[in-house]
Amino acid sequence: MINKQNLWFLTLFSLILVLGIYYVALPNDLLEKADNIIKEPKKEKVVEKVMEESPLVAMRVSLEEERKEKMTVLEEKLTNEKLTTEEKNNAYEEIKYLNEVQGKEELFEKKIKKEFDLDCFTKIETNDISIICVSDKHDETLANKIMRLIQKEFQTKKNISVKFQKK
């Protein structure tokens, strides 16, 4: 009679056996490429030319590049064995904060697009939120509505600035 312990042993053993056979059956080329990718990280800088459809694209690209640089520095801190756990925790919290800010910026852009049918760029820096909208007319009441829409998302008072830019 097979008890639970023997059943678990047989299940895990068969799983390990199947994975081992799969690993042995893989072509060596794939394994060597995977090892090379892991061992030799690329240090090349990629320069991309962006065709500006609107002035917002350039702002988004520069903000994204800036955040990517911050993220790589923070990720290096996380993997550095010489740093203390407190420093690693601070780096992790900052990465989490940057991801959260990026998500909020995208959310605000979608809300403004949905509510007011405006293309916009949003940048959040602690308590300052700057919004740049592409519009032919500069309307104070529209700017006020946008500020109120964004302020609804926060418990505390934020400094929200709305600028209009022509197409």
Contacts in CASP RR format, 6 or more apart in sequence:
PFRMAT RR
TARGET T0000
AUTHOR 0000-0000-0000
METHOD contacts of the structure
MODEL  1
MINKQNLWFLTLFSLILVLGIYYVALPNDLLEKADNIIKEPKKEKVVEKV
MEESPLVAMRVSLEEERKEKMTVLEEKLTNEKLTTEEKNNAYEEIKYLNE
VQGKEELFEKKIKKEFDLDCFTKIETNDISIICVSDKHDETLANKIMRLI
QKEFQTKKNISVKFQKK
2 10 0 8 1.000
50 57 0 8 1.000
50 58 0 8 1.000
50 61 0 8 1.000
52 58 0 8 1.000
54 119 0 8 1.000
54 134 0 8 1.000
54 167 0 8 1.000
55 132 0 8 1.000
55 134 0 8 1.000
55 165 0 8 1.000
56 119 0 8 1.000
56 120 0 8 1.000
56 121 0 8 1.000
56 132 0 8 1.000
56 134 0 8 1.000
59 121 0 8 1.000
59 123 0 8 1.000
59 132 0 8 1.000
60 121 0 8 1.000
63 123 0 8 1.000
67 98 0 8 1.000
67 102 0 8 1.000
70 94 0 8 1.000
70 98 0 8 1.000
71 95 0 8 1.000
71 98 0 8 1.000
74 91 0 8 1.000
74 92 0 8 1.000
74 94 0 8 1.000
74 95 0 8 1.000
74 98 0 8 1.000
75 91 0 8 1.000
75 95 0 8 1.000
77 83 0 8 1.000
77 87 0 8 1.000
77 88 0 8 1.000
77 91 0 8 1.000
78 88 0 8 1.000
78 91 0 8 1.000
78 92 0 8 1.000
78 95 0 8 1.000
80 88 0 8 1.000
83 91 0 8 1.000
101 124 0 8 1.000
104 124 0 8 1.000
104 153 0 8 1.000
105 122 0 8 1.000
105 123 0 8 1.000
105 124 0 8 1.000
107 153 0 8 1.000
108 120 0 8 1.000
108 122 0 8 1.000
108 129 0 8 1.000
108 131 0 8 1.000
108 150 0 8 1.000
108 153 0 8 1.000
109 120 0 8 1.000
109 121 0 8 1.000
109 122 0 8 1.000
111 149 0 8 1.000
112 118 0 8 1.000
112 120 0 8 1.000
112 122 0 8 1.000
112 131 0 8 1.000
112 133 0 8 1.000
112 146 0 8 1.000
112 149 0 8 1.000
113 119 0 8 1.000
113 120 0 8 1.000
115 145 0 8 1.000
115 149 0 8 1.000
116 133 0 8 1.000
116 142 0 8 1.000
116 145 0 8 1.000
116 146 0 8 1.000
118 133 0 8 1.000
118 134 0 8 1.000
118 135 0 8 1.000
119 133 0 8 1.000
119 134 0 8 1.000
120 131 0 8 1.000
120 132 0 8 1.000
120 133 0 8 1.000
120 134 0 8 1.000
121 131 0 8 1.000
121 132 0 8 1.000
122 129 0 8 1.000
122 130 0 8 1.000
122 131 0 8 1.000
123 129 0 8 1.000
123 130 0 8 1.000
123 131 0 8 1.000
127 156 0 8 1.000
127 158 0 8 1.000
127 159 0 8 1.000
128 158 0 8 1.000
128 159 0 8 1.000
128 161 0 8 1.000
129 150 0 8 1.000
129 158 0 8 1.000
129 159 0 8 1.000
129 160 0 8 1.000
129 161 0 8 1.000
130 160 0 8 1.000
130 161 0 8 1.000
130 163 0 8 1.000
131 146 0 8 1.000
131 150 0 8 1.000
131 160 0 8 1.000
131 161 0 8 1.000
131 162 0 8 1.000
131 163 0 8 1.000
132 162 0 8 1.000
132 163 0 8 1.000
132 164 0 8 1.000
132 165 0 8 1.000
133 146 0 8 1.000
133 162 0 8 1.000
133 163 0 8 1.000
133 164 0 8 1.000
133 165 0 8 1.000
134 164 0 8 1.000
134 165 0 8 1.000
134 166 0 8 1.000
134 167 0 8 1.000
135 142 0 8 1.000
135 164 0 8 1.000
135 165 0 8 1.000
135 166 0 8 1.000
136 166 0 8 1.000
136 167 0 8 1.000
137 164 0 8 1.000
138 164 0 8 1.000
139 164 0 8 1.000
143 162 0 8 1.000
143 164 0 8 1.000
146 160 0 8 1.000
146 162 0 8 1.000
147 160 0 8 1.000
147 162 0 8 1.000
150 158 0 8 1.000
150 160 0 8 1.000
151 157 0 8 1.000
151 158 0 8 1.000
151 160 0 8 1.000
END
